[in-house]
Amino acid sequence: MNENKSKTIGNILIASILAVGIVVSAIIASNALIEIKSNRTSIVVTGSAKQQITSDLIVWTGYFNTQSPDLKDAYADLEASREKVSNYLIGQGINEEDLVFSSISTSPYYITNEYGVTTSQIDYYDLSQTVTISSGEIDKVTEISRNATELLSEGVQFQSYEPQYMYTKLADMKVTMLAEATKDATKRAGMIAENAGSKLGDLTYADMGVMQITPLYSNEISDYGISDTTSLKKEITAVVHCTFEVDK
């Protein structure tokens, strides 16, 4: 009887020792896992690259119109104005095939009676048209945009809009600039990791930000991107957001 009792107690002790061993082993393994995880973390940095460019394309538009109570006369006057505009621009050195005239826009204006109510009787017609030039001759077209109101002296009701300055090789630059921005991000991340006594690991994620095209020396920036067309000289900024592993 005593012998059986001793065996039972012995078995309980052995089971208890094994249970404690399993718990201790689990704690050690858990601590090891925590240690491994704590030795590997991530860092998020932003890199950028800038490039100055000069526009290689100018797009300029001029507007002219005529008014007459008779629609037929209004068309005849507009046709005469169009011929004067064409002759003027060709005389300034623009090729005729580079002149793009829009379709004619016709707007009737109605008579208002003594009570301020618009009637169905037409007062006059306003006919308008635009002419657009797209050219790589930046200086020439810029000068035309400034002087085209000389057409007023020829009886043409002419308005000159601000020219737009474009850069046509932007697509070719994007890949190179994004690569430079990524290099900048890697350099920044490496400096941060080194100063923290860690080692920079692999790049795990990269996200391209919006491209900013701003006037030269401008501090303007937008989360939605800027595409400046008002200035001849511009600055392009490419931005990337990168995530790197960091080994402690």
Phi and psi restraints in degrees (value plus and minus 20) as a CYANA .aco file:
   2 ASN   PHI     -83.4   -43.4
   2 ASN   PSI     -54.2   -14.2
   3 GLU   PHI     -85.1   -45.1
   3 GLU   PSI     -61.8   -21.8
   4 ASN   PHI     -85.9   -45.9
   4 ASN   PSI     -59.7   -19.7
   5 LYS   PHI     -81.9   -41.9
   5 LYS   PSI     -61.1   -21.1
   6 SER   PHI     -85.0   -45.0
   6 SER   PSI     -59.1   -19.1
   7 LYS   PHI     -85.1   -45.1
   7 LYS   PSI     -60.2   -20.2
   8 THR   PHI     -83.6   -43.6
   8 THR   PSI     -64.5   -24.5
   9 ILE   PHI     -82.3   -42.3
   9 ILE   PSI     -60.7   -20.7
  10 GLY   PHI     -82.7   -42.7
  10 GLY   PSI     -61.8   -21.8
  11 ASN   PHI     -83.7   -43.7
  11 ASN   PSI     -60.4   -20.4
  12 ILE   PHI     -83.2   -43.2
  12 ILE   PSI     -61.8   -21.8
  13 LEU   PHI     -84.3   -44.3
  13 LEU   PSI     -62.6   -22.6
  14 ILE   PHI     -83.2   -43.2
  14 ILE   PSI     -63.0   -23.0
  15 ALA   PHI     -83.4   -43.4
  15 ALA   PSI     -59.9   -19.9
  16 SER   PHI     -84.5   -44.5
  16 SER   PSI     -62.6   -22.6
  17 ILE   PHI     -83.2   -43.2
  17 ILE   PSI     -61.9   -21.9
  18 LEU   PHI     -84.0   -44.0
  18 LEU   PSI     -61.3   -21.3
  19 ALA   PHI     -83.0   -43.0
  19 ALA   PSI     -64.5   -24.5
  20 VAL   PHI     -82.3   -42.3
  20 VAL   PSI     -59.8   -19.8
  21 GLY   PHI     -82.0   -42.0
  21 GLY   PSI     -61.6   -21.6
  22 ILE   PHI     -83.9   -43.9
  22 ILE   PSI     -63.5   -23.5
  23 VAL   PHI     -82.6   -42.6
  23 VAL   PSI     -64.8   -24.8
  24 VAL   PHI     -82.6   -42.6
  24 VAL   PSI     -62.8   -22.8
  25 SER   PHI     -81.6   -41.6
  25 SER   PSI     -60.5   -20.5
  26 ALA   PHI     -83.6   -43.6
  26 ALA   PSI     -61.3   -21.3
  27 ILE   PHI     -83.3   -43.3
  27 ILE   PSI     -63.4   -23.4
  28 ILE   PHI     -82.6   -42.6
  28 ILE   PSI     -63.9   -23.9
  29 ALA   PHI     -84.8   -44.8
  29 ALA   PSI     -60.6   -20.6
  30 SER   PHI     -83.0   -43.0
  30 SER   PSI     -63.4   -23.4
  31 ASN   PHI     -83.0   -43.0
  31 ASN   PSI     -56.5   -16.5
  32 ALA   PHI     -86.1   -46.1
  32 ALA   PSI     -60.5   -20.5
  33 LEU   PHI     -85.5   -45.5
  33 LEU   PSI     -63.5   -23.5
  34 ILE   PHI     -80.7   -40.7
  34 ILE   PSI     -60.1   -20.1
  35 GLU   PHI     -83.3   -43.3
  35 GLU   PSI     -62.3   -22.3
  36 ILE   PHI     -84.5   -44.5
  36 ILE   PSI     -65.7   -25.7
  37 LYS   PHI     -85.2   -45.2
  37 LYS   PSI     -58.2   -18.2
  38 SER   PHI     -90.1   -50.1
  38 SER   PSI     -38.9     1.1
  39 ASN   PHI    -104.6   -64.6
  39 ASN   PSI     -23.7    16.3
  40 ARG   PHI    -153.3  -113.3
  40 ARG   PSI      94.4   134.4
  41 THR   PHI    -154.3  -114.3
  41 THR   PSI    -193.8  -153.8
  42 SER   PHI    -147.6  -107.6
  42 SER   PSI     138.2   178.2
  43 ILE   PHI    -156.7  -116.7
  43 ILE   PSI     116.4   156.4
  44 VAL   PHI    -132.2   -92.2
  44 VAL   PSI     107.1   147.1
  45 VAL   PHI    -154.6  -114.6
  45 VAL   PSI     140.1   180.1
  46 THR   PHI    -134.4   -94.4
  46 THR   PSI     111.2   151.2
  47 GLY   PHI    -138.1   -98.1
  47 GLY   PSI     133.5   173.5
  48 SER   PHI    -163.6  -123.6
  48 SER   PSI     140.7   180.7
  49 ALA   PHI    -163.1  -123.1
  49 ALA   PSI     120.5   160.5
  50 LYS   PHI    -141.8  -101.8
  50 LYS   PSI     128.0   168.0
  51 GLN   PHI    -168.2  -128.2
  51 GLN   PSI     109.3   149.3
  52 GLN   PHI    -106.4   -66.4
  52 GLN   PSI     119.1   159.1
  53 ILE   PHI    -156.6  -116.6
  53 ILE   PSI     140.7   180.7
  54 THR   PHI    -139.1   -99.1
  54 THR   PSI     109.3   149.3
  55 SER   PHI     -75.3   -35.3
  55 SER   PSI     122.5   162.5
  56 ASP   PHI    -136.9   -96.9
  56 ASP   PSI     -13.2    26.8
  57 LEU   PHI    -166.0  -126.0
  57 LEU   PSI     115.2   155.2
  58 ILE   PHI    -137.8   -97.8
  58 ILE   PSI     117.4   157.4
  59 VAL   PHI    -143.8  -103.8
  59 VAL   PSI      98.7   138.7
  60 TRP   PHI    -147.1  -107.1
  60 TRP   PSI     121.5   161.5
  61 THR   PHI    -148.7  -108.7
  61 THR   PSI     116.8   156.8
  62 GLY   PHI    -137.8   -97.8
  62 GLY   PSI     132.2   172.2
  63 TYR   PHI    -146.6  -106.6
  63 TYR   PSI     116.3   156.3
  64 PHE   PHI    -161.9  -121.9
  64 PHE   PSI     131.7   171.7
  65 ASN   PHI    -170.9  -130.9
  65 ASN   PSI     147.0   187.0
  66 THR   PHI    -160.5  -120.5
  66 THR   PSI     136.5   176.5
  67 GLN   PHI    -151.1  -111.1
  67 GLN   PSI     123.9   163.9
  68 SER   PHI    -184.4  -144.4
  68 SER   PSI     124.8   164.8
  69 PRO   PHI     -89.5   -49.5
  69 PRO   PSI     -35.9     4.1
  70 ASP   PHI    -128.4   -88.4
  70 ASP   PSI     102.3   142.3
  71 LEU   PHI     -82.1   -42.1
  71 LEU   PSI     -59.2   -19.2
  72 LYS   PHI     -84.1   -44.1
  72 LYS   PSI     -61.2   -21.2
  73 ASP   PHI     -86.4   -46.4
  73 ASP   PSI     -57.0   -17.0
  74 ALA   PHI     -82.7   -42.7
  74 ALA   PSI     -61.8   -21.8
  75 TYR   PHI     -84.2   -44.2
  75 TYR   PSI     -60.9   -20.9
  76 ALA   PHI     -84.9   -44.9
  76 ALA   PSI     -61.0   -21.0
  77 ASP   PHI     -86.2   -46.2
  77 ASP   PSI     -59.9   -19.9
  78 LEU   PHI     -86.5   -46.5
  78 LEU   PSI     -58.6   -18.6
  79 GLU   PHI     -83.2   -43.2
  79 GLU   PSI     -59.7   -19.7
  80 ALA   PHI     -85.6   -45.6
  80 ALA   PSI     -60.3   -20.3
  81 SER   PHI     -85.5   -45.5
  81 SER   PSI     -60.2   -20.2
  82 ARG   PHI     -81.1   -41.1
  82 ARG   PSI     -61.5   -21.5
  83 GLU   PHI     -84.2   -44.2
  83 GLU   PSI     -59.3   -19.3
  84 LYS   PHI     -86.0   -46.0
  84 LYS   PSI     -61.3   -21.3
  85 VAL   PHI     -82.5   -42.5
  85 VAL   PSI     -65.5   -25.5
  86 SER   PHI     -81.4   -41.4
  86 SER   PSI     -66.7   -26.7
  87 ASN   PHI     -83.5   -43.5
  87 ASN   PSI     -59.1   -19.1
  88 TYR   PHI     -83.2   -43.2
  88 TYR   PSI     -69.0   -29.0
  89 LEU   PHI     -87.1   -47.1
  89 LEU   PSI     -58.7   -18.7
  90 ILE   PHI     -83.8   -43.8
  90 ILE   PSI     -58.4   -18.4
  91 GLY   PHI     -85.0   -45.0
  91 GLY   PSI     -41.0    -1.0
  92 GLN   PHI    -109.3   -69.3
  92 GLN   PSI     -15.0    25.0
  93 GLY   PHI      78.5   118.5
  93 GLY   PSI      -7.7    32.3
  94 ILE   PHI    -112.4   -72.4
  94 ILE   PSI     113.9   153.9
  95 ASN   PHI     -89.0   -49.0
  95 ASN   PSI     121.5   161.5
  96 GLU   PHI     -79.6   -39.6
  96 GLU   PSI     -55.2   -15.2
  97 GLU   PHI     -91.1   -51.1
  97 GLU   PSI     -32.8     7.2
  98 ASP   PHI    -110.4   -70.4
  98 ASP   PSI     -22.4    17.6
  99 LEU   PHI    -110.7   -70.7
  99 LEU   PSI     102.4   142.4
 100 VAL   PHI    -135.2   -95.2
 100 VAL   PSI      88.4   128.4
 101 PHE   PHI    -113.9   -73.9
 101 PHE   PSI     117.4   157.4
 102 SER   PHI     -98.2   -58.2
 102 SER   PSI     151.2   191.2
 103 SER   PHI     -89.1   -49.1
 103 SER   PSI     139.1   179.1
 104 ILE   PHI     -98.9   -58.9
 104 ILE   PSI     113.3   153.3
 105 SER   PHI    -122.3   -82.3
 105 SER   PSI     109.0   149.0
 106 THR   PHI    -136.8   -96.8
 106 THR   PSI     104.9   144.9
 107 SER   PHI    -148.6  -108.6
 107 SER   PSI      95.8   135.8
 108 PRO   PHI    -103.2   -63.2
 108 PRO   PSI     121.3   161.3
 109 TYR   PHI    -137.0   -97.0
 109 TYR   PSI     112.8   152.8
 110 TYR   PHI    -123.5   -83.5
 110 TYR   PSI     134.2   174.2
 111 ILE   PHI     -94.6   -54.6
 111 ILE   PSI     119.7   159.7
 112 THR   PHI    -124.5   -84.5
 112 THR   PSI     112.0   152.0
 113 ASN   PHI     -99.9   -59.9
 113 ASN   PSI    -196.7  -156.7
 114 GLU   PHI     -87.8   -47.8
 114 GLU   PSI     -33.2     6.8
 115 TYR   PHI    -116.1   -76.1
 115 TYR   PSI     -15.2    24.8
 116 GLY   PHI      60.6   100.6
 116 GLY   PSI      -6.0    34.0
 117 VAL   PHI    -116.8   -76.8
 117 VAL   PSI     112.5   152.5
 118 THR   PHI     -94.7   -54.7
 118 THR   PSI     107.7   147.7
 119 THR   PHI    -112.8   -72.8
 119 THR   PSI     159.6   199.6
 120 SER   PHI    -110.9   -70.9
 120 SER   PSI     -18.2    21.8
 121 GLN   PHI    -107.2   -67.2
 121 GLN   PSI     106.2   146.2
 122 ILE   PHI     -96.2   -56.2
 122 ILE   PSI     111.2   151.2
 123 ASP   PHI    -104.6   -64.6
 123 ASP   PSI     -71.6   -31.6
 124 TYR   PHI    -182.6  -142.6
 124 TYR   PSI     147.7   187.7
 125 TYR   PHI    -127.9   -87.9
 125 TYR   PSI     121.0   161.0
 126 ASP   PHI    -134.8   -94.8
 126 ASP   PSI      97.1   137.1
 127 LEU   PHI    -131.5   -91.5
 127 LEU   PSI     115.2   155.2
 128 SER   PHI    -159.2  -119.2
 128 SER   PSI     140.5   180.5
 129 GLN   PHI    -175.2  -135.2
 129 GLN   PSI     134.5   174.5
 130 THR   PHI    -140.0  -100.0
 130 THR   PSI     137.0   177.0
 131 VAL   PHI    -147.1  -107.1
 131 VAL   PSI     114.0   154.0
 132 THR   PHI    -145.8  -105.8
 132 THR   PSI     118.5   158.5
 133 ILE   PHI    -142.0  -102.0
 133 ILE   PSI     108.9   148.9
 134 SER   PHI    -136.5   -96.5
 134 SER   PSI     102.1   142.1
 135 SER   PHI    -172.4  -132.4
 135 SER   PSI     134.4   174.4
 136 GLY   PHI    -108.9   -68.9
 136 GLY   PSI     -25.3    14.7
 137 GLU   PHI    -106.0   -66.0
 137 GLU   PSI      58.3    98.3
 138 ILE   PHI     -77.3   -37.3
 138 ILE   PSI     -72.4   -32.4
 139 ASP   PHI     -83.4   -43.4
 139 ASP   PSI     -62.5   -22.5
 140 LYS   PHI     -82.7   -42.7
 140 LYS   PSI     -69.2   -29.2
 141 VAL   PHI     -90.4   -50.4
 141 VAL   PSI     -53.6   -13.6
 142 THR   PHI     -80.6   -40.6
 142 THR   PSI     -63.0   -23.0
 143 GLU   PHI     -84.8   -44.8
 143 GLU   PSI     -61.0   -21.0
 144 ILE   PHI     -81.9   -41.9
 144 ILE   PSI     -61.9   -21.9
 145 SER   PHI     -81.1   -41.1
 145 SER   PSI     -49.2    -9.2
 146 ARG   PHI    -102.7   -62.7
 146 ARG   PSI     -47.8    -7.8
 147 ASN   PHI    -127.9   -87.9
 147 ASN   PSI     -24.5    15.5
 148 ALA   PHI     -83.4   -43.4
 148 ALA   PSI     -40.2    -0.2
 149 THR   PHI     -88.1   -48.1
 149 THR   PSI     -23.5    16.5
 150 GLU   PHI     -79.3   -39.3
 150 GLU   PSI     -40.8    -0.8
 151 LEU   PHI     -84.5   -44.5
 151 LEU   PSI     -39.6     0.4
 152 LEU   PHI     -80.2   -40.2
 152 LEU   PSI     -54.0   -14.0
 153 SER   PHI     -90.0   -50.0
 153 SER   PSI     -34.8     5.2
 154 GLU   PHI    -118.6   -78.6
 154 GLU   PSI      -9.7    30.3
 155 GLY   PHI      65.2   105.2
 155 GLY   PSI      -7.5    32.5
 156 VAL   PHI    -116.4   -76.4
 156 VAL   PSI     105.1   145.1
 157 GLN   PHI     -99.5   -59.5
 157 GLN   PSI      71.4   111.4
 158 PHE   PHI    -137.7   -97.7
 158 PHE   PSI     118.3   158.3
 159 GLN   PHI    -145.3  -105.3
 159 GLN   PSI     116.3   156.3
 160 SER   PHI    -126.3   -86.3
 160 SER   PSI     103.4   143.4
 161 TYR   PHI    -104.8   -64.8
 161 TYR   PSI     141.9   181.9
 162 GLU   PHI     -85.9   -45.9
 162 GLU   PSI     113.4   153.4
 163 PRO   PHI     -88.7   -48.7
 163 PRO   PSI     133.8   173.8
 164 GLN   PHI    -128.5   -88.5
 164 GLN   PSI     112.0   152.0
 165 TYR   PHI    -126.8   -86.8
 165 TYR   PSI     101.5   141.5
 166 MET   PHI    -134.7   -94.7
 166 MET   PSI     143.3   183.3
 167 TYR   PHI    -147.6  -107.6
 167 TYR   PSI      97.0   137.0
 168 THR   PHI    -107.4   -67.4
 168 THR   PSI     -28.6    11.4
 169 LYS   PHI    -126.4   -86.4
 169 LYS   PSI       2.6    42.6
 170 LEU   PHI     -82.0   -42.0
 170 LEU   PSI     -60.5   -20.5
 171 ALA   PHI     -79.9   -39.9
 171 ALA   PSI     -56.3   -16.3
 172 ASP   PHI     -89.0   -49.0
 172 ASP   PSI     -47.2    -7.2
 173 MET   PHI    -105.0   -65.0
 173 MET   PSI     -44.4    -4.4
 174 LYS   PHI     -78.1   -38.1
 174 LYS   PSI     -67.2   -27.2
 175 VAL   PHI     -81.3   -41.3
 175 VAL   PSI     -66.3   -26.3
 176 THR   PHI     -84.0   -44.0
 176 THR   PSI     -63.2   -23.2
 177 MET   PHI     -88.0   -48.0
 177 MET   PSI     -57.3   -17.3
 178 LEU   PHI     -86.6   -46.6
 178 LEU   PSI     -55.8   -15.8
 179 ALA   PHI     -84.1   -44.1
 179 ALA   PSI     -61.6   -21.6
 180 GLU   PHI     -86.1   -46.1
 180 GLU   PSI     -58.7   -18.7
 181 ALA   PHI     -85.8   -45.8
 181 ALA   PSI     -56.9   -16.9
 182 THR   PHI     -87.0   -47.0
 182 THR   PSI     -59.3   -19.3
 183 LYS   PHI     -80.6   -40.6
 183 LYS   PSI     -61.2   -21.2
 184 ASP   PHI     -83.7   -43.7
 184 ASP   PSI     -61.4   -21.4
 185 ALA   PHI     -83.6   -43.6
 185 ALA   PSI     -61.8   -21.8
 186 THR   PHI     -82.8   -42.8
 186 THR   PSI     -61.9   -21.9
 187 LYS   PHI     -83.0   -43.0
 187 LYS   PSI     -64.3   -24.3
 188 ARG   PHI     -83.5   -43.5
 188 ARG   PSI     -64.2   -24.2
 189 ALA   PHI     -83.5   -43.5
 189 ALA   PSI     -60.5   -20.5
 190 GLY   PHI     -81.7   -41.7
 190 GLY   PSI     -60.9   -20.9
 191 MET   PHI     -85.7   -45.7
 191 MET   PSI     -61.1   -21.1
 192 ILE   PHI     -84.6   -44.6
 192 ILE   PSI     -66.0   -26.0
 193 ALA   PHI     -82.7   -42.7
 193 ALA   PSI     -62.8   -22.8
 194 GLU   PHI     -83.9   -43.9
 194 GLU   PSI     -62.8   -22.8
 195 ASN   PHI     -86.7   -46.7
 195 ASN   PSI     -43.4    -3.4
 196 ALA   PHI    -111.6   -71.6
 196 ALA   PSI     -15.6    24.4
 197 GLY   PHI      54.6    94.6
 197 GLY   PSI       5.3    45.3
 198 SER   PHI    -138.4   -98.4
 198 SER   PSI     158.6   198.6
 199 LYS   PHI    -141.2  -101.2
 199 LYS   PSI     111.8   151.8
 200 LEU   PHI     -92.3   -52.3
 200 LEU   PSI     112.0   152.0
 201 GLY   PHI    -119.0   -79.0
 201 GLY   PSI    -169.8  -129.8
 202 ASP   PHI     -98.5   -58.5
 202 ASP   PSI     134.7   174.7
 203 LEU   PHI     -96.3   -56.3
 203 LEU   PSI     102.5   142.5
 204 THR   PHI    -127.6   -87.6
 204 THR   PSI     -38.1     1.9
 205 TYR   PHI    -179.0  -139.0
 205 TYR   PSI     122.8   162.8
 206 ALA   PHI    -162.9  -122.9
 206 ALA   PSI     116.1   156.1
 207 ASP   PHI    -152.4  -112.4
 207 ASP   PSI     105.9   145.9
 208 MET   PHI    -102.2   -62.2
 208 MET   PSI     108.2   148.2
 209 GLY   PHI    -102.4   -62.4
 209 GLY   PSI    -198.1  -158.1
 210 VAL   PHI     -95.1   -55.1
 210 VAL   PSI     128.7   168.7
 211 MET   PHI    -102.1   -62.1
 211 MET   PSI     115.3   155.3
 212 GLN   PHI    -130.6   -90.6
 212 GLN   PSI     103.4   143.4
 213 ILE   PHI    -136.0   -96.0
 213 ILE   PSI      87.6   127.6
 214 THR   PHI    -144.2  -104.2
 214 THR   PSI     141.0   181.0
 215 PRO   PHI     -79.2   -39.2
 215 PRO   PSI     129.8   169.8
 216 LEU   PHI     -77.6   -37.6
 216 LEU   PSI     113.8   153.8
 217 TYR   PHI      49.9    89.9
 217 TYR   PSI      -4.6    35.4
 218 SER   PHI    -104.7   -64.7
 218 SER   PSI     124.7   164.7
 219 ASN   PHI    -120.4   -80.4
 219 ASN   PSI     -12.5    27.5
 220 GLU   PHI     -87.8   -47.8
 220 GLU   PSI     120.4   160.4
 221 ILE   PHI    -172.5  -132.5
 221 ILE   PSI     131.8   171.8
 222 SER   PHI    -166.4  -126.4
 222 SER   PSI     124.8   164.8
 223 ASP   PHI     -86.7   -46.7
 223 ASP   PSI     -39.5     0.5
 224 TYR   PHI    -118.6   -78.6
 224 TYR   PSI     -19.8    20.2
 225 GLY   PHI      69.0   109.0
 225 GLY   PSI     132.5   172.5
 226 ILE   PHI    -147.9  -107.9
 226 ILE   PSI     115.8   155.8
 227 SER   PHI    -149.3  -109.3
 227 SER   PSI      65.9   105.9
 228 ASP   PHI     -90.0   -50.0
 228 ASP   PSI     114.0   154.0
 229 THR   PHI    -144.5  -104.5
 229 THR   PSI     -13.5    26.5
 230 THR   PHI    -111.8   -71.8
 230 THR   PSI     -39.9     0.1
 231 SER   PHI    -134.4   -94.4
 231 SER   PSI     126.5   166.5
 232 LEU   PHI     -91.4   -51.4
 232 LEU   PSI     -65.6   -25.6
 233 LYS   PHI    -121.2   -81.2
 233 LYS   PSI     113.9   153.9
 234 LYS   PHI    -154.2  -114.2
 234 LYS   PSI     151.9   191.9
 235 GLU   PHI    -151.5  -111.5
 235 GLU   PSI     109.5   149.5
 236 ILE   PHI    -122.2   -82.2
 236 ILE   PSI     112.6   152.6
 237 THR   PHI    -142.3  -102.3
 237 THR   PSI     105.4   145.4
 238 ALA   PHI    -128.5   -88.5
 238 ALA   PSI     118.3   158.3
 239 VAL   PHI    -148.6  -108.6
 239 VAL   PSI     118.3   158.3
 240 VAL   PHI    -152.3  -112.3
 240 VAL   PSI     126.5   166.5
 241 HIS   PHI    -131.6   -91.6
 241 HIS   PSI     101.6   141.6
 242 CYS   PHI    -142.2  -102.2
 242 CYS   PSI     125.8   165.8
 243 THR   PHI    -137.8   -97.8
 243 THR   PSI     106.9   146.9
 244 PHE   PHI    -139.3   -99.3
 244 PHE   PSI     127.5   167.5
 245 GLU   PHI     -95.8   -55.8
 245 GLU   PSI     127.4   167.4
 246 VAL   PHI    -148.4  -108.4
 246 VAL   PSI     103.5   143.5
 247 ASP   PHI    -116.6   -76.6
 247 ASP   PSI     107.3   147.3
